Amino acid sequence: MSYSIFIVEDEIIVALEIKSSIMKLGYLCSGMATNYTDALSQIEKTQPDLVLLDITLIQSKNGIAIATELKKTTTIPFIYLTSITDAKVMQEAIHTDPSGYLLKPFRREELQSAILLAFHKHMPSDNVATNVCKVGQGFQYHIREKLLFDASNHPIQLSPKERLLLELLVNAKGTILPFVTIEEFVWDGESISSSSLRTLIYRLHKKLGCKLIETTPTFGCKMIVLSS
């Protein structure tokens, strides 16, 4: 399942850049709006999993007003996007209990971290036990959300291919999968070099500082799954 994200941003170029970023991170964009009225109307129709909400909207009620109205009827989490550091405005924003803030301009890595934390914060507690798979040394993979967390419960930033690789191997529950099966799933039939999968696994292990995936020479790979 891919999470859907709605964008409220009145600078069209910025909105399109954000849309491109979230899609490259593996999320869906459920829509975009530039003002208070359209935002509330479209969010009600699309019911996204998260809203990225610009605080300053020209010729419209601001993002704080949108958040205040959303909280009356939904539990959809939202992240404020802002270039404002005014103490009074930020105090108003805090009272709406956002899932996070992103100070413009922000990098894609910062956007991904904010999104991961928002989804983790709002995960239903009764789904956690059956949703979590312990892998490697101290890591937890959240199956429904397709997110990986370290031993300190911090989200790990994954590339789209790293995410697909983990999704496939975790769902295999420790079974060795052939290289050809993994490559077909991760690269979706693309023509790749013989070292592409090996390089992907190497970079993932280097990023994590430990080994999550075991390789059986000439055959395939499996996830190191720990018992609860």
DRENDO-1510 file (C-alpha; in Angstrom, 1 decimal, always signed):
<recs>
REC; n; res; u; v; w
REC; 1; MET; +0.0; +0.0; +0.0 .
REC; 2; SER; +1.3; +3.5; -0.9 .
REC; 3; TYR; +0.3; +6.4; +1.3 .
REC; 4; SER; -1.4; +9.4; -0.4 .
REC; 5; ILE; -0.4; +12.9; +0.3 .
REC; 6; PHE; -2.3; +16.2; -0.4 .
REC; 7; ILE; -0.4; +19.4; -1.0 .
REC; 8; VAL; -1.6; +22.9; -0.1 .
REC; 9; GLU; +0.7; +25.4; -1.6 .
REC; 10; ASP; -0.1; +28.6; -3.5 .
REC; 11; GLU; +3.2; +28.8; -5.4 .
REC; 12; ILE; +2.6; +26.5; -8.3 .
REC; 13; ILE; +6.2; +25.8; -9.1 .
REC; 14; VAL; +6.9; +24.9; -5.5 .
REC; 15; ALA; +3.8; +22.7; -5.4 .
REC; 16; LEU; +4.9; +20.8; -8.5 .
REC; 17; GLU; +8.4; +20.3; -7.1 .
REC; 18; ILE; +7.0; +18.9; -3.9 .
REC; 19; LYS; +4.7; +16.6; -5.9 .
REC; 20; SER; +7.7; +15.3; -7.9 .
REC; 21; SER; +9.6; +14.7; -4.7 .
REC; 22; ILE; +6.9; +12.7; -2.9 .
REC; 23; MET; +6.3; +10.6; -6.0 .
REC; 24; LYS; +10.0; +9.8; -6.3 .
REC; 25; LEU; +9.9; +8.8; -2.6 .
REC; 26; GLY; +7.2; +6.3; -3.5 .
REC; 27; TYR; +4.1; +8.1; -2.3 .
REC; 28; LEU; +0.9; +9.1; -4.1 .
REC; 29; CYS; -0.2; +12.7; -4.6 .
REC; 30; SER; -4.0; +12.7; -4.0 .
REC; 31; GLY; -4.3; +16.4; -5.2 .
REC; 32; MET; -3.1; +20.0; -4.8 .
REC; 33; ALA; -4.9; +23.2; -3.7 .
REC; 34; THR; -3.8; +26.8; -3.5 .
REC; 35; ASN; -6.4; +28.2; -1.1 .
REC; 36; TYR; -8.5; +27.6; +2.0 .
REC; 37; THR; -11.8; +26.7; +0.2 .
REC; 38; ASP; -10.4; +24.3; -2.4 .
REC; 39; ALA; -8.1; +22.7; +0.2 .
REC; 40; LEU; -11.0; +21.7; +2.6 .
REC; 41; SER; -13.2; +20.6; -0.3 .
REC; 42; GLN; -10.7; +18.4; -2.0 .
REC; 43; ILE; -9.3; +16.9; +1.2 .
REC; 44; GLU; -12.8; +15.9; +2.3 .
REC; 45; LYS; -13.2; +14.2; -1.1 .
REC; 46; THR; -9.9; +12.5; -1.4 .
REC; 47; GLN; -9.3; +11.6; +2.3 .
REC; 48; PRO; -5.4; +11.6; +2.0 .
REC; 49; ASP; -3.2; +10.0; +4.6 .
REC; 50; LEU; -1.2; +13.2; +5.1 .
REC; 51; VAL; -1.5; +16.9; +4.2 .
REC; 52; LEU; +1.5; +19.1; +3.5 .
REC; 53; LEU; +0.2; +22.5; +4.4 .
REC; 54; ASP; +1.8; +25.9; +3.6 .
REC; 55; ILE; +1.1; +28.4; +6.4 .
REC; 56; THR; +1.1; +31.5; +4.2 .
REC; 57; LEU; -1.5; +31.5; +1.5 .
REC; 58; ILE; -1.9; +34.7; -0.5 .
REC; 59; GLN; -5.5; +36.0; -0.9 .
REC; 60; SER; -6.8; +33.2; +1.3 .
REC; 61; LYS; -7.2; +32.2; +4.9 .
REC; 62; ASN; -3.9; +30.7; +5.9 .
REC; 63; GLY; -2.8; +27.1; +6.6 .
REC; 64; ILE; -3.4; +27.4; +10.3 .
REC; 65; ALA; -7.0; +28.2; +9.6 .
REC; 66; ILE; -7.2; +25.1; +7.3 .
REC; 67; ALA; -5.6; +22.9; +10.0 .
REC; 68; THR; -8.0; +24.2; +12.6 .
REC; 69; GLU; -11.0; +23.3; +10.4 .
REC; 70; LEU; -9.6; +19.9; +9.5 .
REC; 71; LYS; -9.2; +18.9; +13.1 .
REC; 72; LYS; -12.9; +19.5; +13.7 .
REC; 73; THR; -13.9; +16.7; +11.4 .
REC; 74; THR; -10.9; +14.5; +10.6 .
REC; 75; THR; -7.8; +12.9; +12.2 .
REC; 76; ILE; -5.7; +13.4; +9.1 .
REC; 77; PRO; -2.1; +14.4; +10.2 .
REC; 78; PHE; -0.5; +17.4; +8.6 .
REC; 79; ILE; +2.9; +19.0; +8.3 .
REC; 80; TYR; +3.4; +22.7; +8.1 .
REC; 81; LEU; +5.5; +24.2; +5.3 .
REC; 82; THR; +6.7; +27.6; +6.1 .
REC; 83; SER; +9.4; +30.3; +5.7 .
REC; 84; ILE; +8.0; +32.2; +8.7 .
REC; 85; THR; +9.8; +32.3; +12.0 .
REC; 86; ASP; +7.6; +34.9; +13.7 .
REC; 87; ALA; +7.0; +33.7; +17.3 .
REC; 88; LYS; +3.3; +34.7; +17.4 .
REC; 89; VAL; +2.5; +32.8; +14.2 .
REC; 90; MET; +4.5; +29.7; +15.3 .
REC; 91; GLN; +2.7; +29.8; +18.6 .
REC; 92; GLU; -0.7; +29.7; +16.8 .
REC; 93; ALA; +0.6; +26.8; +14.7 .
REC; 94; ILE; +1.7; +24.8; +17.7 .
REC; 95; HIS; -1.8; +25.0; +19.1 .
REC; 96; THR; -3.1; +23.0; +16.1 .
REC; 97; ASP; -0.8; +20.0; +17.1 .
REC; 98; PRO; +0.9; +19.5; +13.7 .
REC; 99; SER; +2.9; +16.3; +13.0 .
REC; 100; GLY; +5.9; +18.4; +12.0 .
REC; 101; TYR; +7.3; +21.5; +10.4 .
REC; 102; LEU; +9.5; +22.0; +7.3 .
REC; 103; LEU; +11.3; +25.3; +7.0 .
REC; 104; LYS; +11.5; +26.5; +3.3 .
REC; 105; PRO; +13.6; +25.8; +1.3 .
REC; 106; PHE; +14.0; +22.2; +2.4 .
REC; 107; ARG; +15.8; +19.2; +0.9 .
REC; 108; ARG; +14.1; +16.0; -0.3 .
REC; 109; GLU; +15.8; +14.1; +2.6 .
REC; 110; GLU; +14.2; +16.5; +5.1 .
REC; 111; LEU; +10.8; +16.0; +3.5 .
REC; 112; GLN; +11.1; +12.3; +3.7 .
REC; 113; SER; +12.1; +12.3; +7.3 .
REC; 114; ALA; +9.2; +14.5; +8.2 .
REC; 115; ILE; +6.8; +12.3; +6.3 .
REC; 116; LEU; +8.1; +9.1; +7.9 .
REC; 117; LEU; +7.8; +10.6; +11.4 .
REC; 118; ALA; +4.3; +11.8; +10.8 .
REC; 119; PHE; +3.1; +8.3; +9.6 .
REC; 120; HIS; +4.9; +6.6; +12.5 .
REC; 121; LYS; +3.4; +9.0; +15.1 .
REC; 122; HIS; -0.1; +8.4; +13.8 .
REC; 123; MET; +0.0; +4.6; +13.4 .
REC; 124; PRO; -2.9; +3.0; +15.3 .
REC; 125; SER; -1.5; +1.4; +18.4 .
REC; 126; ASP; -3.6; -1.8; +18.1 .
REC; 127; ASN; -2.0; -2.5; +14.7 .
REC; 128; VAL; +1.6; -2.3; +15.8 .
REC; 129; ALA; +2.2; -5.8; +17.1 .
REC; 130; THR; +1.0; -7.6; +14.0 .
REC; 131; ASN; +2.4; -4.9; +11.7 .
REC; 132; VAL; +6.0; -5.0; +12.9 .
REC; 133; CYS; +8.7; -7.5; +11.7 .
REC; 134; LYS; +12.1; -7.5; +13.6 .
REC; 135; VAL; +15.0; -7.7; +11.1 .
REC; 136; GLY; +18.7; -7.6; +11.4 .
REC; 137; GLN; +20.1; -6.3; +14.7 .
REC; 138; GLY; +17.6; -4.0; +16.3 .
REC; 139; PHE; +15.7; -2.9; +13.2 .
REC; 140; GLN; +12.0; -3.0; +12.8 .
REC; 141; TYR; +10.2; -3.1; +9.5 .
REC; 142; HIS; +6.6; -1.9; +9.5 .
REC; 143; ILE; +4.9; -4.1; +6.9 .
REC; 144; ARG; +1.8; -2.1; +6.1 .
REC; 145; GLU; +3.6; +1.3; +5.9 .
REC; 146; LYS; +6.7; -0.2; +4.3 .
REC; 147; LEU; +8.9; +1.8; +6.6 .
REC; 148; LEU; +12.2; +0.8; +8.4 .
REC; 149; PHE; +13.1; +2.0; +11.9 .
REC; 150; ASP; +16.4; +1.6; +13.8 .
REC; 151; ALA; +16.9; +0.5; +17.4 .
REC; 152; SER; +16.2; +4.0; +18.6 .
REC; 153; ASN; +12.9; +4.1; +16.7 .
REC; 154; HIS; +14.2; +6.6; +14.2 .
REC; 155; PRO; +13.0; +6.2; +10.5 .
REC; 156; ILE; +15.6; +5.1; +8.0 .
REC; 157; GLN; +15.5; +7.0; +4.7 .
REC; 158; LEU; +15.1; +4.5; +1.9 .
REC; 159; SER; +15.4; +4.9; -1.8 .
REC; 160; PRO; +12.5; +3.5; -3.9 .
REC; 161; LYS; +14.5; +0.4; -4.9 .
REC; 162; GLU; +15.7; -0.2; -1.3 .
REC; 163; ARG; +12.0; +0.0; -0.2 .
REC; 164; LEU; +10.9; -2.5; -2.9 .
REC; 165; LEU; +13.8; -4.9; -2.0 .
REC; 166; LEU; +12.9; -4.8; +1.7 .
REC; 167; GLU; +9.1; -5.2; +1.0 .
REC; 168; LEU; +9.7; -8.3; -1.1 .
REC; 169; LEU; +12.2; -10.0; +1.3 .
REC; 170; VAL; +10.2; -9.3; +4.4 .
REC; 171; ASN; +7.0; -10.7; +2.9 .
REC; 172; ALA; +9.0; -13.8; +2.0 .
REC; 173; LYS; +9.4; -14.4; +5.8 .
REC; 174; GLY; +13.0; -15.7; +5.7 .
REC; 175; THR; +12.6; -17.8; +2.5 .
REC; 176; ILE; +15.4; -17.5; +0.0 .
REC; 177; LEU; +14.2; -15.8; -3.2 .
REC; 178; PRO; +16.0; -16.3; -6.5 .
REC; 179; PHE; +18.0; -13.4; -7.9 .
REC; 180; VAL; +15.9; -13.3; -11.0 .
REC; 181; THR; +12.7; -13.0; -8.9 .
REC; 182; ILE; +14.1; -10.1; -6.9 .
REC; 183; GLU; +15.4; -8.3; -9.9 .
REC; 184; GLU; +12.1; -8.6; -11.8 .
REC; 185; PHE; +10.2; -7.1; -8.8 .
REC; 186; VAL; +12.7; -4.3; -7.9 .
REC; 187; TRP; +13.5; -3.2; -11.5 .
REC; 188; ASP; +10.1; -4.1; -13.0 .
REC; 189; GLY; +11.6; -5.8; -16.0 .
REC; 190; GLU; +14.3; -3.2; -16.8 .
REC; 191; SER; +17.5; -4.3; -18.4 .
REC; 192; ILE; +20.1; -4.2; -15.7 .
REC; 193; SER; +23.7; -5.2; -15.2 .
REC; 194; SER; +24.6; -8.4; -13.3 .
REC; 195; SER; +26.0; -6.4; -10.4 .
REC; 196; SER; +22.9; -4.1; -9.9 .
REC; 197; LEU; +21.3; -6.1; -7.1 .
REC; 198; ARG; +24.7; -6.8; -5.4 .
REC; 199; THR; +25.4; -3.0; -5.5 .
REC; 200; LEU; +21.9; -2.2; -4.1 .
REC; 201; ILE; +22.4; -4.6; -1.2 .
REC; 202; TYR; +25.9; -3.3; -0.5 .
REC; 203; ARG; +24.7; +0.3; -0.4 .
REC; 204; LEU; +21.8; -0.6; +1.9 .
REC; 205; HIS; +24.1; -2.4; +4.3 .
REC; 206; LYS; +26.6; +0.5; +4.3 .
REC; 207; LYS; +23.8; +2.9; +5.0 .
REC; 208; LEU; +22.5; +0.8; +8.0 .
REC; 209; GLY; +25.9; -0.2; +9.3 .
REC; 210; CYS; +24.9; -3.8; +9.6 .
REC; 211; LYS; +23.7; -6.8; +7.5 .
REC; 212; LEU; +20.0; -7.3; +7.0 .
REC; 213; ILE; +20.1; -9.5; +3.9 .
REC; 214; GLU; +21.9; -12.9; +3.5 .
REC; 215; THR; +23.0; -13.9; +0.0 .
REC; 216; THR; +23.3; -17.5; -1.2 .
REC; 217; PRO; +25.9; -17.5; -4.0 .
REC; 218; THR; +24.6; -18.3; -7.5 .
REC; 219; PHE; +21.0; -18.6; -6.3 .
REC; 220; GLY; +19.3; -15.8; -4.3 .
REC; 221; CYS; +18.8; -13.8; -1.1 .
REC; 222; LYS; +16.8; -13.8; +2.1 .
REC; 223; MET; +16.0; -11.4; +4.9 .
REC; 224; ILE; +17.5; -12.0; +8.3 .
REC; 225; VAL; +14.2; -12.1; +10.3 .
REC; 226; LEU; +14.3; -12.3; +14.1 .
REC; 227; SER; +11.7; -14.0; +16.2 .
REC; 228; SER; +9.6; -11.7; +18.5 .
</recs>
